[in-house]
């Protein structure tokens, strides 16, 4: 569930930004889209510094060990989570490990290419919104931001669907296969069945925009695209996490 919430937060933030940004740019000016972002970022940063506390086990143990060394004078107190690698080795490991995973796992490579294709389709879709909704349907610059609500609703629905269905599917597969630990490929079951919605949404979006059907129809198409894309990206990330833990 944590993974779905992280993906939902990052993706939905972009959709909300598009909706609000259209009204801000039309009512004030395009500069205020940057001013507003700076003001909100500063406010969040101040609240974060004042309210949030360190939760990293590594940092907390290092601080405790430092306090013990200071109060007791015993330099042997060390955190068991202390990283003895040099920054250069940490950087090399961070660069080499993803490459090694791609090279050694053909499934992961294919999955990464598929996720990249979906990302590309989504961002190509964004480039058409202005021509379709402002050109074909005459939306103003402020109202045109609302067309992202189809994708936003899909993301919200995706969070609840993934959180509800994924553990149940994994439990059923564990029982059917007679194993105690879920396999990484179990994460892809939802993607297999729901990812075709991307193609369905593209057909609805493209044909309805070409023949200038009512504007709600292409937005419904973006809803299907967003739902399918969400399950592709979240399922892919979940499988990568499971592979790393294996």
N, C-alpha and C positions, 0 to 999 in steps of 0.2 A: 504493500500500500504506500510505503514511503516513496518508492520509485515513481509511482503514478502521480503522487502529489507534487514531486519535484518537476516532472515533465509538464504537468498541468500548469504549475505556477509560471514556468518559463514561457510556455506557448500562449497561455491565456493573457499574460501581461502584454505580449505583442499585439493581440487582438484588441484589448481594451485601449491600448495606446492609439491604435488606428481610429477607433471610434471617437475618442476624446480629441485627438489631434485635428480631425477634420473640422470640428466646431471651433476649436481654438484658433486655427489658421484663418477660418472664414470670419470669425467675430473680432479677432484682435489683429494678429499678423503672424506670418510664418516664424518670425523671431521668437514669439511667445511660446512656441512648442519647445524651444530649447530653454527659455527662461523657466518654464514650468517644470521641466525635467530637472534643472539645476536646483530649483527651490525644494522640490520633493525629495531629491537625493540628499540634499543637505539636512533636511528635517529628519529623514530616516536615519542618516548617519549619526546625528546627535542623539536620537532616542536609542539607537543601538549601543553607542558608547556608554550611555547612562544606565541602561537597563540590563543588557545582556551580559552574561558572565562566561568565562572560559569553561568549556565542557570536554576538551580534548584530554583523554587519559594520559597521553604522552606528556603534554604540557603540565598537567596537574602533578604528575609524579616527579617531573623534573623540578618543579617549584618546591615540592615537599622535601626532596633530597637536598636541595640547596639550603633550605631552612635548617634541616638537621645538621648539615655540615657546618653551618654558621653557629648554631646554638651549642653543639657538642664539640666542635673542633676536630671531629673525625672526618678526614677527607675520603674515607672509604665508602661513605654513603653515596650510592649511585642508583639512578632509576633503571629498572630492568628494561624499560622501553627506550632507553637512550640510543639514538641512531649514531653509530660509530663510522658511518660512511661519510666520505668527503662530499661536498656539494657537487663536484665534478662527477663522481660515481653515481650520485642520485640522479643527476641530469641524464647521464648516459643510460641508466636503467629505465628512466621514464621514456626515453626515445626508442630504446631497443625493444622493450617488452611488447608494445603494441605491434611493432613490425614483425616480431617473432610469432605473435599470435596469428597474424594474418597469413604468414608464410606457412606455418605448421598446420593450420586448420583451414582446409578448403571450404568447409561449411561456413565458417566465420567470414571468410573472404567473400563468398557468394552473398551472404547476408548483408555484409557491409556495402557491397555494390548495389544491392536491392534498396537498402535504406538511403543510399546516396541518390539513386534514381528517384525515389519518392520525394526526397528533399528538393531535388531539381524541379520536379513537376509542380510542387507546391509553390515555389518561388517564381516559376514561370507563370503560374496561375495568377499570382499577385500582380504581375505586370500587365495583365489583360483587364483588370478591374476598371481602370480609368476609361479605357476605350469602350468597354461594354456598358458600364452603368452611367457614365457621364456622356458618352457618345450616342449609344443606342437608346437609352432610357431617359436622358436629360436630367440626371441627378446633379444637384449642386455640389460644390466642393465640401460643404459641411455634411450633407446627407450621405455623400458617397462613402464616408467612413463606416456607416451602419451596415454596409454589405459584408463586413467582416464578422457580423454576428452569427452568420450561418456556421462559420468555422468555430467561433467561440462556443456556441451551444454544443457542437459536436465534441469539443474537448471536455466540456463539463460532463456530458453524458458518458464519454469514454472513461473518465476517472471512475465513475460509479460502476460501469459495466465491467471494467477490468478488475476492479477491487472485489466485485461480487463473483464473477465467473472464474477468474484465474485460480483461486484456492480450491474451488469445487472441482474444476477440471483436473487439477493436479492430484487431488485426493482420489478421484475416480481412476486415474491412470496408475497411481501407486497400488491401488487395490487390484486392478486388472493385470498388472505386470508382476505382482507379488514381490515388490521391493519396498524398502523402508525409506530410502533417500530419493527425492525427485531428481530426474535426469534433466539436463539443460534443455533438451529438445522439447520437453513438456511446455516450455514457455512459448513455443511457436504454434501451438494448436489453435489459439484464438486468432493469430495472424493469418493462418491458412484460410480460415473460414470468413474472416471479416475484411481482409485486404482487397478482395475483388470489388468492394464498394467504391474503391478509388476509380476504377474503370467505369462503373455505373454512374458515378457522379460526374466524371468528365464528359460522358455521352450526354447526360441531361444538361449540363452547363453549356457545352458547345452547340448542340442543336437548338436549344431554347434561345440562346443569344443570337444565333444566326438568323432564326426566323422571328426574332423579336417577340417571343411569347411574353406573358406577364412577368414583370421583374422578379416576382417571388420564386419562379421556377428555377432560374440559374442560381439563386441563393440556396434553394433546396439542394441543387447539385453540389454546391460547395459544402453543404452539411455532410453529404455522403462521402465526399473526398476527404474532409477533415476526420470523419470517423474512421475510415480505412487507414489513413496515414497515421493516426494516433496509435492504433494497434500495431502497425508495422514498426514504428520507432520505439515504442515502449517495450514490445516483445523482444525486439533486437537487443536493446540495452539490457533487459533482464537476463537474456541468454548469455551475453558477454560477461555479466557479473558472475553468473553461475559457472561459466567456463574458467574464469580466473580463480574461483574457489576450489575447483576440482584438483 
